[in-house]
Amino acid sequence: MSTTPHQDVQRVLLDERAIQERLREMGSRITEDYADDPPLLVGVLKGAAFVMADLSRKIDLDVDMDWMAVSSYGSGTKSSGVVRILKDLGADISDRRVLIVEDIIDSGLTLKWLLANLRSRGPKSVDVATLLRKPDAARVEIDVKYVGFDIPNEFVIGYGLDYDESYRNLPYVGVLKRSVYED
């Protein structure tokens, strides 16, 4: 993959090196925090696939992994707030420590719903790790234990993040040009 930004990228916000360094730091903290009782990592598809893969390899513990797919976006650029489970967990999380792995938290509406849903299943604990957070876009307060980067409230793509299912495979996080998604 070329390091030259994609033609639809206004600017690169976080390059591949910065992302990997921050995930390394987060992995070290997770390793320390969960040393006595490793968590079940729950990746939120599709966006968190890249974060989950890279972060899990930076955690020096024997961790289990599972996946959920929830949707509240459609093809737009803003969360609808209506959540649907597209793929549920395969594992029973009762009496387990759960660490949700997210690519990005913007409004927080989907994550608030997901936290309530998982907590209703009787785990020991449920915490959140996210690569990106948009504080200025938050509509609800969410306690996030591990945050990679706080970013501006701009529409970003790459490193798992998409617009209309495109751009996920870019190795960096970039700001999408408005001309791509505005008529």
VMD Tcl script that draws the C-alpha trace (Angstrom):
set ca {
  {0.00 0.00 0.00}
  {1.38 3.35 -0.99}
  {2.14 5.98 1.65}
  {0.85 8.67 -0.71}
  {-2.60 9.74 0.51}
  {-5.60 8.55 -1.44}
  {-7.02 11.17 -3.83}
  {-10.19 11.42 -1.67}
  {-8.22 12.22 1.50}
  {-8.05 15.89 2.45}
  {-5.20 15.22 4.89}
  {-3.66 12.38 6.88}
  {-4.60 12.77 10.53}
  {-2.64 9.80 11.95}
  {0.01 7.88 10.07}
  {0.63 4.16 10.39}
  {3.63 4.63 12.70}
  {1.71 6.81 15.16}
  {-1.16 4.32 15.25}
  {1.10 1.33 15.90}
  {3.06 3.17 18.62}
  {-0.13 4.16 20.43}
  {-1.55 0.62 20.17}
  {1.72 -0.67 21.66}
  {1.25 1.68 24.64}
  {-2.38 0.64 25.05}
  {-1.42 -3.05 24.85}
  {1.13 -2.59 27.63}
  {-1.45 -0.94 29.88}
  {-4.01 -3.65 29.16}
  {-1.40 -6.32 29.92}
  {-0.73 -4.72 33.32}
  {-4.37 -4.05 34.16}
  {-5.60 -7.54 33.30}
  {-2.55 -9.60 34.34}
  {-4.50 -11.60 36.96}
  {-7.61 -12.19 34.88}
  {-7.23 -11.75 31.08}
  {-10.24 -10.27 29.32}
  {-12.37 -11.50 26.49}
  {-11.73 -9.00 23.70}
  {-14.94 -8.14 21.88}
  {-14.33 -6.49 18.54}
  {-17.08 -4.44 16.99}
  {-17.29 -5.23 13.28}
  {-16.47 -4.17 10.72}
  {-14.41 -1.12 11.64}
  {-12.59 -2.56 14.64}
  {-11.07 -5.49 12.71}
  {-7.78 -3.67 12.14}
  {-7.60 -2.28 15.70}
  {-8.49 -5.68 17.20}
  {-5.87 -7.52 15.16}
  {-3.05 -5.11 15.93}
  {-3.97 -4.38 19.55}
  {-4.40 -8.07 20.44}
  {-0.87 -8.81 19.25}
  {0.43 -6.08 21.58}
  {-1.23 -7.59 24.68}
  {1.15 -9.98 26.40}
  {-1.60 -12.23 27.80}
  {-3.53 -15.24 26.59}
  {-6.71 -13.43 25.55}
  {-9.82 -14.84 23.95}
  {-11.53 -12.93 21.16}
  {-15.06 -12.69 19.89}
  {-16.93 -10.37 17.55}
  {-20.18 -8.46 17.41}
  {-21.62 -6.54 14.53}
  {-24.03 -3.77 15.31}
  {-25.32 -1.13 12.97}
  {-26.61 2.38 13.35}
  {-25.03 4.04 10.33}
  {-26.31 2.78 7.01}
  {-24.34 4.60 4.32}
  {-24.48 8.04 5.91}
  {-21.91 9.99 7.89}
  {-23.89 10.37 11.13}
  {-25.13 7.81 13.65}
  {-28.85 7.16 13.47}
  {-29.05 6.14 17.15}
  {-31.14 3.08 16.21}
  {-29.07 -0.04 16.87}
  {-29.45 -3.47 15.33}
  {-27.40 -6.58 16.19}
  {-26.19 -8.04 12.91}
  {-23.91 -10.65 14.56}
  {-24.01 -11.56 18.22}
  {-21.27 -13.02 20.39}
  {-20.54 -16.72 20.18}
  {-19.14 -16.82 23.74}
  {-20.98 -16.72 27.05}
  {-19.65 -13.66 28.88}
  {-21.20 -14.35 32.28}
  {-18.58 -13.96 35.02}
  {-15.93 -12.86 32.51}
  {-14.02 -9.63 32.16}
  {-14.93 -8.10 28.81}
  {-12.98 -5.46 26.91}
  {-14.89 -3.96 23.99}
  {-12.51 -2.95 21.19}
  {-13.77 -0.08 19.02}
  {-12.33 1.78 16.07}
  {-14.03 5.11 16.87}
  {-16.45 6.66 19.31}
  {-18.29 9.69 18.04}
  {-21.84 10.30 19.34}
  {-21.52 7.42 21.82}
  {-25.12 6.34 21.20}
  {-24.29 2.94 19.72}
  {-21.67 2.20 22.37}
  {-24.02 3.21 25.21}
  {-26.54 0.70 23.87}
  {-23.87 -1.99 23.46}
  {-22.55 -1.48 27.01}
  {-26.05 -1.87 28.46}
  {-26.66 -4.97 26.34}
  {-23.40 -6.67 27.38}
  {-23.74 -5.69 31.07}
  {-27.17 -7.35 31.12}
  {-25.44 -10.68 30.38}
  {-23.70 -10.89 33.78}
  {-19.99 -10.28 33.10}
  {-17.55 -9.44 35.92}
  {-16.77 -6.19 34.16}
  {-17.14 -4.44 30.81}
  {-14.58 -1.84 29.75}
  {-13.87 -0.08 26.48}
  {-10.73 0.42 24.39}
  {-10.97 2.63 21.31}
  {-8.41 3.84 18.83}
  {-10.25 7.13 18.20}
  {-12.66 9.33 20.12}
  {-14.38 12.53 18.99}
  {-15.11 14.46 22.21}
  {-16.87 17.27 20.33}
  {-19.33 14.82 18.75}
  {-20.37 13.13 22.02}
  {-24.09 13.10 22.71}
  {-23.84 10.83 25.75}
  {-21.11 10.36 28.32}
  {-19.24 7.08 28.05}
  {-16.48 5.94 30.41}
  {-13.68 4.77 28.12}
  {-10.77 3.05 29.88}
  {-8.31 3.14 26.96}
  {-8.27 5.87 24.32}
  {-5.75 5.95 21.51}
  {-6.36 9.47 20.22}
  {-8.88 12.23 20.71}
  {-9.56 13.70 17.28}
  {-11.53 16.64 15.84}
  {-15.14 16.16 14.79}
  {-14.34 15.47 11.14}
  {-15.33 12.53 8.97}
  {-12.36 10.15 8.98}
  {-11.57 7.04 6.98}
  {-8.86 4.41 6.84}
  {-7.50 1.82 9.25}
  {-10.89 0.10 9.34}
  {-13.01 3.22 9.07}
  {-15.16 3.50 5.99}
  {-17.43 5.67 3.99}
  {-20.04 3.59 2.18}
  {-17.86 0.47 2.69}
  {-14.80 1.99 0.98}
  {-11.38 3.13 2.28}
  {-11.12 0.64 5.21}
  {-7.81 -0.73 3.92}
  {-5.90 2.56 4.02}
  {-3.01 2.12 6.51}
  {-3.57 5.55 8.09}
  {-6.49 7.63 9.38}
  {-7.35 10.48 7.05}
  {-9.98 13.17 6.77}
  {-12.33 12.46 3.89}
  {-12.85 15.33 1.45}
  {-16.33 16.81 1.89}
  {-16.87 16.68 -1.87}
  {-16.98 12.88 -1.64}
  {-19.97 12.71 0.69}
  {-21.81 16.01 0.12}
  {-23.97 16.52 -2.95}
}
mol new
graphics top color blue
foreach p $ca { graphics top sphere $p radius 0.5 }
foreach p [lrange $ca 0 end-1] q [lrange $ca 1 end] { graphics top cylinder $p $q radius 0.2 }
display resetview
